[in-house]
Amino acid sequence: MIKVITTTFCMLSMLAVSPVWAAKQDYKCFITSSTKGDEVVFYRWNTKDDIKLKAGGLIGKQRADRKGKKYFIKDVQECVALGQDFVSEKAQAVDKKTLR
Protein backbone atom coordinates (compact mmCIF):
# COMPACT_ATOMS: atom_id res chain seq x y z
CA MET A 1 0.00 0.00 0.00
CA ILE A 2 2.86 2.38 0.78
CA LYS A 3 4.39 1.70 -2.64
CA VAL A 4 1.12 2.60 -4.37
CA ILE A 5 0.83 5.85 -2.42
CA THR A 6 4.48 6.72 -3.06
CA THR A 7 4.18 5.97 -6.79
CA THR A 8 1.00 8.04 -7.06
CA PHE A 9 2.60 10.94 -5.21
CA CYS A 10 5.67 10.83 -7.48
CA MET A 11 3.55 10.81 -10.63
CA LEU A 12 1.43 13.70 -9.45
CA SER A 13 4.50 15.75 -8.54
CA MET A 14 5.99 15.12 -12.00
CA LEU A 15 2.78 16.36 -13.62
CA ALA A 16 2.84 19.48 -11.46
CA VAL A 17 6.34 20.51 -12.56
CA SER A 18 6.07 19.54 -16.25
CA PRO A 19 5.78 22.54 -18.58
CA VAL A 20 2.52 23.38 -20.27
CA TRP A 21 2.90 22.75 -23.99
CA ALA A 22 1.34 25.35 -26.25
CA ALA A 23 -0.86 24.17 -29.08
CA LYS A 24 0.83 24.47 -32.45
CA GLN A 25 -0.59 24.85 -35.93
CA ASP A 26 0.89 24.45 -39.40
CA TYR A 27 0.99 27.47 -41.70
CA LYS A 28 1.99 28.07 -45.30
CA CYS A 29 3.44 31.34 -46.53
CA PHE A 30 3.75 32.71 -50.04
CA ILE A 31 7.16 34.38 -50.23
CA THR A 32 9.51 35.99 -52.71
CA SER A 33 13.10 34.86 -52.32
CA SER A 34 16.36 36.35 -53.53
CA THR A 35 17.16 33.64 -56.08
CA LYS A 36 14.19 31.27 -56.38
CA GLY A 37 11.46 33.85 -56.91
CA ASP A 38 7.94 33.10 -55.67
CA GLU A 39 7.40 29.96 -53.61
CA VAL A 40 5.27 28.49 -50.85
CA VAL A 41 7.06 27.54 -47.62
CA PHE A 42 5.74 25.80 -44.53
CA TYR A 43 6.06 26.67 -40.84
CA ARG A 44 4.72 25.43 -37.48
CA TRP A 45 3.90 28.16 -34.97
CA ASN A 46 2.07 28.41 -31.65
CA THR A 47 -1.60 29.18 -32.10
CA LYS A 48 -1.41 32.01 -29.56
CA ASP A 49 1.30 33.84 -31.55
CA ASP A 50 0.41 36.74 -33.85
CA ILE A 51 0.79 35.37 -37.37
CA LYS A 52 1.38 38.80 -38.92
CA LEU A 53 4.34 39.35 -36.59
CA LYS A 54 5.72 35.90 -37.34
CA ALA A 55 5.33 36.47 -41.09
CA GLY A 56 7.03 39.87 -40.85
CA GLY A 57 9.90 38.28 -38.98
CA LEU A 58 10.61 35.96 -41.91
CA ILE A 59 11.88 38.81 -44.11
CA GLY A 60 15.64 38.58 -44.36
CA LYS A 61 15.77 35.04 -42.97
CA GLN A 62 18.19 32.68 -44.63
CA ARG A 63 16.98 29.41 -46.16
CA ALA A 64 18.70 26.63 -48.05
CA ASP A 65 17.53 24.62 -51.03
CA ARG A 66 17.91 20.85 -51.40
CA LYS A 67 21.47 21.22 -52.70
CA GLY A 68 22.46 23.36 -49.70
CA LYS A 69 22.64 26.63 -51.63
CA LYS A 70 21.62 29.48 -49.33
CA TYR A 71 19.18 32.26 -50.22
CA PHE A 72 17.18 34.93 -48.40
CA ILE A 73 13.48 35.73 -48.06
CA LYS A 74 12.89 39.14 -49.63
CA ASP A 75 9.15 39.49 -49.08
CA VAL A 76 6.28 37.63 -47.40
CA GLN A 77 3.12 38.24 -49.34
CA GLU A 78 0.67 36.08 -47.42
CA CYS A 79 0.50 33.48 -44.62
CA VAL A 80 -2.52 31.27 -43.95
CA ALA A 81 -3.29 28.11 -42.01
CA LEU A 82 -2.30 24.97 -43.87
CA GLY A 83 -5.90 23.94 -44.60
CA GLN A 84 -6.92 27.35 -45.96
CA ASP A 85 -6.55 28.76 -49.46
CA PHE A 86 -4.48 31.81 -50.33
CA VAL A 87 -6.36 34.96 -51.34
CA SER A 88 -4.02 35.78 -54.23
CA GLU A 89 -4.57 33.81 -57.45
CA LYS A 90 -0.81 33.80 -58.07
CA ALA A 91 -0.24 32.26 -54.64
CA GLN A 92 -2.94 29.66 -55.29
CA ALA A 93 -1.28 28.68 -58.59
CA VAL A 94 2.13 28.25 -56.94
CA ASP A 95 0.51 26.36 -54.05
CA LYS A 96 -1.02 23.82 -56.43
CA LYS A 97 2.46 23.04 -57.81
CA THR A 98 4.10 22.80 -54.37
CA LEU A 99 4.75 19.35 -52.98
CA ARG A 100 3.66 18.65 -49.43
N, C-alpha and C positions, 0 to 999 in steps of 0.2 A: 504494500500500500504506500509506503514511503517513497519507493521508486517511482510510482505513478504520479504522485504529487510533485516530486522533484522534477520529473520529466515535463510535466505540464507547466510548472513554473518557469522552467528554462525556455520552453517554446514560446510562452507568452512574453517573456522578457525579450526574446529575439525579435518578435513581431513589433514590440514597442520601440525598439531602437532602429529598426530597418527604415531606410528612407522611403518617402512616398514617391512613387514613380509617376511622372506626368504622362498624360495620354499624348500619343504622337499620331500625326497624320501625314500621309504622302501627298506631295504637291508636285506639279509640273510647271516649269517656267519657260516662256518663249524669250530667248535671248539673242543678242547679236554679239558675235565674238570677233576678236581681232583678225583671225585668219580663216575661220570656218564659215563665217557669215551667220545666217539665221539658223537656229537649231532649238530643239526642245530638250531641256535637261530636267532631271528629277532630284527632289530633295525630300527629307523627312524632318519635319519640325514639330515642336510642341504645339498642341491645339490652342493653348492660352497665349502664345506669342502673336504679335502683330505681324501679319503676313506682308504688309506694305513695307515695314521696317526691315524685315528679313530680305525681301526682294531688293530693296535699295542697297542693302549691305553686300549684295553679290557683285555690284559694279566694281571692276578692278580686281576681282578675285582671279587667281590663276587656276587653270584647269589643264589637264593633259589628255591627249587623244590615245587611242589604242596602241600606237607606236611609241608613246612616251613623249611626243613633241608637246611642248608647253605653249599655251595661248591664254589670253585674258578675255574676260567678259567686258564688253564695251557698254552694253545697254541691256536692261531688263524691260521688255515691253509689257509682259503680262504674266502673272502667276495665279493658278487656280488649283483647287483640289484635284487629285488624280482622276476621280470619276466625273468631273465636270468638263464641259467643252470650253475652248477659248472663244472669246468674243470676236476677235479678228479672224477674217477669212484666211489670211495668209498664215496665221498661226495654226488654224485648223488643218490647212493643207500640209504643212510641215509635220504636224502631229500625226496625221494619217500615215506618213512615210517612216515615222520613228519607231524603231523596235523597242519593245518593252522588256 
